[in-house]
Amino acid sequence: MALRIVLFTLTLSILPMFSIAQQAESDAIKAVQDLERYRETQIPLWMSDFGNLQRYRESNAELPPPPAKEARVVFLGDSITDSWELARYFPGKPYINRSISGQTTPQLLLRFRSDVLNLHPKVVVILAGTNDIAGNTGPMSIDAIVANLNTMSELARFHGIRVVLASITPVNGYTPTAKLYFPLRPPAQIAELNRLIREYCASNDCVYLDYFSAMLDDKGLLKADLSDDGLHPNERGYSLMAARAQKAIDQALTWP
């Protein structure tokens, strides 16, 4: 009888863990399937214009050169920045958004000349890498992501543009939608990429913009109140990011 009780107790303790493992595996499978569907929708564009240079071609042509004393800033990134209404969070600032949802660092690098260098900003703020980790355009190593970020930084500095490299923002799996993003973006990989970005900035005259540490909860994940889907910031998230971004831009502008 005692043995049966012990076995029953063990079973009760193991079942929840087994259920959690099953759910995690199911979430991961759904996340991969969702990614594959996304890739399929992008094939026509990638085959004709992998970097999507057409997105801002007309806007760039219509944009006049900045006045001599204007501190123009270009924000470059993926959906996290593409959805950011810069005029609302930085009123009166000559800040230009040249971000495209879903993009990875190879795509940003392809359009870096047309969407950053040719616009002659004083500062470029780059936030990219989360989609590389997820594999949006195929497998990418952390070293390859860093190499692309470094190349963009070097091009900017060569053209006299000051560089702000932002940390990758954390993720969580707290909602059904979040579960589609979370399995593809392991927190350990995000932390490692941020470490390498921070180290690069420390030795290469770039400002490291640390969104990551300010957005973490006590579990090491994205705070639930900063995002509705576990990846993209909501209004509260963007407000937090805006304050940190402005501080980093001010720092970059004061460098000799």
Secondary structure, 3 states (H helix, E strand, C coil): CHHHHHHHHHHHHHHHHHHHHHHHHHHHHHHHHHHHHHHHHHHHHHHHHCCCHHHHHHHHHHCCCCCCCCCCEEEEECHHHHCCCHHHHCCCCCEEECCCCCCCHHHHHHCHHHHCHHHCCCEEEEECCHHHHHCCCCCCCHHHHHHHHHHHHHHHHHCCCEEEEECCCCCCCCCCCHHHHHHHCCHHHHHHHHHHHHHHHHHCCCEEECCHHHHECCCCCECHHHECCCCCECHHHHHHHHHHHHHHHHHHHHCC
